């Protein structure tokens, strides 16, 4: 598999385009994962393909099972198909094992933010191309450099070791020689004593017997000699054993270095993480192709980047870097009103575009860290938002009192705060930001704002990037309880509703978000060694958390809530029973962006626990830290998972 980066975008797209136009039929299949970033990336790619009159088919996929179905239903015998584009799926699995029906001339393009890539995908250069953001290539290069440095260090250590061995051998020779000299001296002493005895015997005809004191002295000398010999023998055996272990350790290290140097990706961590958002990568492609002026593309890139922040897949530092880049693009695309009026006089094409910009504009802003308040009410938004709720601990009476006190200090009566934001007195809206900036830090809300973007519509409707993410995610994971359609049909329809909601024609699809703080009030979080977990079995609440994103948000909320209560930061596992399927949806979370921790080991230990228990499981998404386990297997699975994580914790302590 070819590993490439944005510098090759033009070549890659031209290859796709040439294949499509040469066939004159639907040659492109786009497989899209079920998350907001993926949908945004798909919309960008769709607009680009439409602009070149390339026919394509979009197929949403949610798991590995869906990819296997694609292999049988869409790849088998499909000779017209030339290109498969995988958006946020395929990078961390062995594509060669899943797509067994690929034929010569078909190419798979993998655009995936999940890390690390499967080693076989990187090594196999037969039918697929990984479009990387450039960081993975640099990471592998750094890995190779580290391996080389380790090899040099190993060589130096080996030379030093050889010198030490020579010195030790000399010492051993000296000891051995000393050992021989001691024996020789003792033998000489014995010979002298025997000669003296013989002389005395010759001089004295009467045989004289050695007295008892002399015999005792000879006995002591003999015992001392035997003791010295035994001690030297033990020292030599101990040294030889040490040398054997040292030699074996060196051989194992050499084998490991050789294996790493041959394939650096194998030496990378078992922890999962995320790279650049795929929608940002697709927007980079549009810039290379000079198609970035197509309607909505920049907004889609912003929404995809915000999705990574909202679901805490990247650190605030990484988000800020990407924000700065997109902010510069926004300011270039949507200049200030005075500059826009000057540019109207230049050319008619520019005038038409500026006229459109006056109707719909994207503006950088400092957005609040509470969700959907523009489409909800201010009180509920603050009460249910993770940052505010965890800082004030609103699930307690004292926390709710703090929240009401905050409203009193900023001068907003509760009856105003609890009515629809659109109906609030404009006076309170206008002073909200200034008042919060002054009073919020008194309650520990020091980061009440973050840098984001706002989309302004001609009809005076404003929608933030984060609101769009919440709405799209909610649409994808909503349950239509009034239909008899299968789960697969429901979520596929939800996918298309979410896909359509990103377009400018659908700005009011914003309805689901509430069920979070209730879970905190139940106090069903259990500390288990190096991590915490909660298992949801209450049928009243389960319907809200049978989707990965919803369960992830709940887990992140709980993690921050526990930290705000003075608990130590620990990884968190949360599971929800799906009664209709008789299994548990399990999500493992390593940390939130508030702690800047994104490396996740749960995927690795999930696999190990599955191997040990031989339980029935399947991946619910393309994130390895999200799995489904049969209800009957859950106790054994949790037990083996505890053992594996406990061993890791013991290793870290050592």
N, C-alpha and C positions, 0 to 999 in steps of 0.2 A: 504494500500500500504506500502511495506517495504522500509524504507529509509536506504540505506547502503552506504559504502565508500570504497576507494581503498583497504583497508585491507581484504575485502571479495571478491576481484576480482577472485581469483582462484576458490572459491566455486561457484561463479556465472557462470563462464565460463564452469566449469565441468558439471553443471546442464544443460546448453545449449547444450554442446557437447553430453552428455549422451542421451538427448531427440532426438537429430538429428541422432545419430548412431543407436539408437534403432528402429527408423522408417524406415531407409534406403531409404528415399525419400527427396524431397525438403521441409524441415520443418522450415526454417528460412526466415523471411521477414524483410528486412531492409528498414525503411522509413527515407529518408534523406531530410533535409531542404535545401533550395536553397541559400547557401552561401559557401564561400571558406573553412572556418573552418570545416563545415559539410562534404564537399566533401573529405577533407584531412582525417578526422576521418573515413569516409566510406572506403577509400582506405586501411587504416591500418587494419580495421576489416576484410575487404575482404581478404587481404593477410593472416591474421591469420586463417580464416576459410578454405581457400584453402589449407593451410599447413596441416590441419587435415582432408582434403577430405570431408568437410561439404558443401553440396549443399545449395545455398541461392538465393534469388531473391531481387534485389534492385529496389525500387520504389521512385523516387523523388516526394516530396510534397512541395507545396508552401503556402498553406493556410488551414484553418479549413474545407473549402469545399472539399479540396482534401482528407482529412482524412475521411470525411463522405462517399466519393466515395470509398475509400479503404474498409471501413466497409461493404459496399454493394457488391462490386465486388470481393474482395480478402479474406474477412473473412467469409461472409455468406456461410454456408454449407461446409466450407473447414476443414474437420476433420484431414487432414494430417498435417496441419500447427500447430506447437507447440510453436514457439517463434516469437515474434514481437519485433524488436529492433528499437527504435525511437531516431534518432540522431538530436539533436538541435530542437526538436519539442515535444509537449505533456506535458512538465513540468508545464506550467502555465494555462492549461485548464483541465476541468474535464473529464478524460479519460473514466470514467464510462458512461457518457452521450454520448460520441462520438462513442465508440466501443461497440455498443449494441449487436453485433453478436458473441461476445467471448463465448467460451464454456469451460467446465471443462477441465483442463489439459493444457490450453493455458496460456502462461505468456508473459507479456509486460515488456520489459526493457527500461526505460527512461534514456537517457544520454543527458542532456540538460543544456546549460550554461545560459539560461534565468532565471532570478529571479524576484519575489519570486515564489516558487512552489504553485500550487493551493492547498488550505487546504484539499479539499476532496482527492486529490492524496496522501497526507501525512497520512491522517487518515484511509482511506479505505485499509484494508490488505487482499484483496481477490485474485487479479489476477495480480498485477503489482509490479515492483521493481524500485525504483529511485536509480540510481547509482550517488551518490553525490561526490563532490570533497573533502568533509570533512568539508568545511567551513560552510555549511548550518546547519549541526548538531551542530557545535560549536555555531553558531548564535542562534539557538533555545535554547541551554543550557544556553547561556548568558541571553536570554530573560526570561527563567524560573527563573534564579537567580535574575534578576532584579525585576521580579514579586514578588518573595519571599521577597526580600529586601523591596519592596514597601509595601508588606503585613505587615512586621515587623514594618516599619515606620508608617503604618496606625494604627497598634495596639497601638504603643507608643502614637501616636497622639490621639487615642481614649481614652487611659488612662488619658492623660493630659486633654483632653476635658472633661472627666467625673469629674476630680478634679476641673476643671474650673467651670463646671456646679454646683458642690456641693458648691463651694465658692460663685457662683452667687446666688444660692438658699438661702444661708445663708444671703447674702446681701439683697436679696429680702425680707426674713423674717424680717431682721432688719429694712428695709424700711417700711415693712407693720406694724411691731410693733411700729416703730417710728410714723407712720401714725396714729395708734390707740392711742398712748400716746398723740400726739398732740391734737387729738379730745377730749381725756379725760381731758387734761389740760384746753382746751377751754370750755368744759362742766362745769368743776369745777369753772372756772372764772365766767361763767354765773350764776351758782347756788349761788356763793358768792354775786354777784351783786344783785340777786333777794332777798336774805336774808337781805342784807343791805337796800334794798328798802322797804321790809316789815317792818323792824324795824323803819325806818324813817316814814313809813306810820302810824305805831302804835303810835309813839311819837307825830306825828303831826296830829291832828284830821282833819285839813283842807287838802283835797286831792291836792297834788302838782303835777304839770305836768312837766315832764323832759324838760329842756330847749333845744333849737335847736342845740346847740353845742354838747351836749351829744348824741342826736339822730344821728347827722352826724358822730360822732366817731364810734358808734355802726354799722352804715351802712358800713363804710370803713373796719371795722374788718370782717364783714360778706363777703364782696367782696373779700378780701385778702384770706380768708379761702377757698372760692369757687375756686379761681385761683390756690391755692396750690393743691387742690384736682384734678383739671383738668390736671395740669402739671404732677402730679404723675401718673395719669391714662394713659396719653400719653406715658410716659417713660416705663410703664409696657407693654403696647401694642406693642411698638417698640421692646422691648426686646423679647417678645414672638414671634413676626414675625421673628426676627433674628434667634431665636432658631429653628423655623420651617424650615427656609431655610437651616440652618446648618445641621439639621437632615436629610433633603432630599438629600443634597449634599453628606453626608456621606453614605447614603443608596445607591445612584447611584454609588459611588466609589467602594463600596463593591461588587455590582453586576458586575461591570466592571472587578474588580480584579478576581472575581470568574470565570468569563467567560474566561479571559486570562489564568488563571492557568489551566483551563480545556483544552484549546486549544491555546498554545502559538503562533502558526502560524497566528492566527487571529489578534494578536496584532501587527504583523509586518507591516511595512510601505506599503502604496499603491504605492510607487514609484518602478519602475522597474529598474533592473540593470543586471549585468552579472557576472557569476562565471568563473572558470577556463575553458580554451578552451577545447572543446570535443575531439579534435585531441590529445591534451596533455594527456587527460584521457585515450584515446585508446592506446597511446604509453606506458603509465604506465601499462596497461593491458598486452601489449606485453612483457614488462620487467618481470612482475610477472610470465608469462608463459615461460620465457626464449626464446622468439621468436623475440627479438628486433634486431637480426642480419638479419632479412628478408629484402630484397631489398627495399630501399626507405623509410622505416618507420620513421626514425629519421628526414628526410627532410620533410615528411608530417606533423609531429608534429611542426616543426619550422614554416612551412607555415601557419598552423592553428593559432599558437600563434601570428604571424605577422599580420594575418587578423584582430585579435582583436585590435591591435594597429593602423593599417591603418584606420579602420573604427571607431576608438576612442570609443571602448566599455570598455576599461580598462584604468586605470591611468598609467602614465609613471613609477610610483613606482612599481605597480603590474607587469607590463611588465618586468622591470629590474630584479625583483626577479625570474621570470620564465626564463628570458634570462640567468641568472647566472647558473641556474640548467641545461639548455640545453647546455650551453657552455661547462660545465664539461663533459657532455656526448659526445659532439663532439670531444673534445680533447682526450678522451679515445678511441673513435671509429676510429678517423683519427689522429694518432700520427704524430709528425714531421718526416720529411724525413729521418733523421739520425737514429731515433728510429725504423722507419719502416724497414730500411735496416737491422738492427740487428735482428728484429723479423722474418725476412724471413727465417733464419736458423733454426727455432724451429721445426715446423711441417708443413706438406704439406697442411693441411686444412687452417692453418693460412696464408701460403704463397699464396694460391689461393685468399684468401680474400684481402690480401694486394695488390695483383696484380690488383684486381678490384678497390680498393681504389685509386691506382695510376691513374686509368682512370677517375674516378669520385670522387671528394673530396668535403667535406663541410668544410668551414673555417670560423671562427668568423671574423668579420670585423667592421670597422666604416663606415657605409654607409651614403651617402648624403641624406638630406631631400628634394630632388627633384627626381621626378619619371621617370623611364624608359629611363634615359639619354643614357644608353648603347645601346638601340634599337631605339633611336630617334636622336635628335640633342641637344646639350647642351643649346642653347639659348631658344628653345621652352620648354625644360624641366624645366628650372628655371622660365621662364615667366609664365607657367601654374601651377606650383606646389604651393599648398596652403600656405606653410610656407613662401616661398620667395615672392610670389605675395602679401600676406597680410602685410608682413613686409615692403616691398618697395612700396606698393600700385601701382602695375604695370598697373592698369587700368587707371591711370592718366599719362599725358605726363611727369610729373616730376618723377614719379616712373620708367617709361621706361628709362628716362635719367639716373637715379641712376643705373639701371641694366647695361646699356651700359658702364657707368663709371666703374662699378665693373669689367667688362670684360677687360677694358683698363688697370686697375690697376694690374690684375692678368696676363696680358701679352698675352691675347688670342684675335686676331683680330676677328671682327664680321663675316667675311666671313668664318673663321674656325669654329666659334661657331654655325653658322647656317647650316653647312653641317653635314651629317650623322656622328655620333660619331665614328663609326668604320673607317671612312675615315679621321678623324682628324690627324694632325701631331702628331706623338708619343711623340715629345718633350713637347707639350702642355699637353698631357695626364699625362705624368710623373710628371710634376710640379703642376698639378691642386690642389691636396690636400694641399700641402705646401703653395701655394699662397692663397688659400681660407682661410686657417687657420689664415693667417696673415692679410688679407684685409677685410674679411667678417664682423668681429665685428664692423668695422667702419660704417657699414650700418645697424647695429642692428641685424645682423644675427649671434647671439652668440651661437646658437644651430644648426649649420649647419650640424652636424653629430649626429648619434645615433647608438647604438650598434645593430648589426644585423648579418646576416650570408650570405655567398656567396657559390653558388654551381659551382664548376669548372668541366667542361667536357673535355674529352680527345681531342676533336677537337678545343681546345682553346676558347671555348665559356663559358662565365661567366654569370650567372643569379642570381640576388639577391632574397631574400625571398619576399621583397616588390614588386619587378617586377612581380614575380609569382602571387602574390595576385591580383595585378591590371589586369594582363592578364586573370586569371581565372574568376574574377568578370566581366570583359568586355565581355568575351565569353558567360557567363551565361545571360547577359542582352542585348546582341546584337539583333538587329531586322533583320531578313532575309526578305528584301522587295521584293525579286524576287520569292517568293513561294506563293502558294495559301493555304498553310497549316494553320490550326487553331492556335490561340495563344498558346493553351495548347501543341499542337504538336511541335511548334517552340521552346518554352522554355524547353520542355523535351529533344529535340535534343540538345539544347544549354547546358543543364546539362551534357549530355554525352560527348559533345565536351570538356567541362571544366574538366570533370572527366578524360578523356583521356590525356588532356594537362598536367596533373600532372605527368604522367609517363615519364620515361627517353627517350621514343621514340618520344616525341613531345615537342621540346624546342623552336620552332620558331613561335608559335601562339600568337603573341603580336601586336595587331593592333589598338585598340580603346582608345582614351583618349583626349579630347581636349576642350569640350564645358563647360567652367566654367567662365572665366573672363568676357565674354560677358554679363552675367547676372548681374555682379556688375556694369558694365557701364550703364545699364538701370535704376538703382536706384529705383527699384520697391519694396523696403523693407519698411513696414509700422510699426510704433510703436503703440502698442495697450496695454496700461497699463503695466502689469508686463511682457509682452513678445513682440517679434516682429514677423511679418509674411510677407510672399510674396506669391502671387498667380500668377502662370504662365498660361497665356491664348494665347500666341502667337504661332500659329501653326508651324512657322518655327523652333522653338526651342523645341517644346514639344516631338518630337520623341526621343530626347536624355534623357529625364527625366521621362519616364513612367515606370521605374523600381525602386524599393525601394532603392537599394544601390547607384544608380546614383544620385537619388534625395537627399539621405542622404549626399553624398559627396559634392553636391552643397550647401546644407544647412550649413554644417560644414565650408566650404570655406567662405560663406557669414558671418557667425558668427565671424570668426577670422578677416575677412576684416573690419568689423564694429568696432571691438575692436581696431584694428591698427589705425583706424581713430579717436580714442579717445572716442568712444561711450561706454556706460556702458554695462557690460556683462549681457545679458538677454537670457532666453530660446527663441528658434526660431521655428516657424512653417512654413513649406513650402509645397505648394500644386501645382500640375500640372494637367492640364486638359487632359484627355484621350478622344479624340473626337470619336474614334471608339466605345468605350463603353459608352460614354455619362456620364462619372463620373470623379471625381477628386481623384487622389492619394495624400494622405496627410501624411507627416512625421513630428513628433514632436521631437525636439532635445533639450536636457537640457543643454548640454555643451560639450566642447571638452576636450581631454586629456591635452591640454595646460593649462586648468584651473583645471584639476584633478576632474572634476565633472562628474559623470556617473549616478546618481540617476535621474530618469525620471518620472515626474508626468503626462505627457500628456495622457498616456494610461488610467488612472483613469478618467480624465476629458473628454476624448473622449467618454467613456461609459456613463457618466452622461449626456453629450450633446445629445447623441443618444436617451437616455430614454426620455428626455424632448421634443425632436422634433419628435420622432417616425419616424425618417428618414430611408431611405434604405441605408444600409451599409454592408460592409464585410471586414474582415481582409485580408490584402494582404500578410502577412507573419506571422510568429509565434511571432513576436514582437508586443506587444499591442499598441505601439506608431506609428504603420503604419496601416492606414485604407483607404478604398475606400468609398466615399460618392457620392450618385447620384447628378448630376449637379443641378437639380431642388431644392434639399434640402440644397445646400451649404450655401446660405445666412443665413437661420435659424440656421444651425449647427454652423456657425462661431459666430453668435450672442449669442447663449446659451453658447458656449465655452468661449467667452469673459466674460460673467457674472460669470461663475464658477471660472475662473482664477482671476477675479477681487476680488471676495469674499476671495479667498485664500490669495491674496496680502494684503487685509485689515486685515485679521487675523494675518498675519506675522508681520505687522506693529504694531499691538496692543501688 
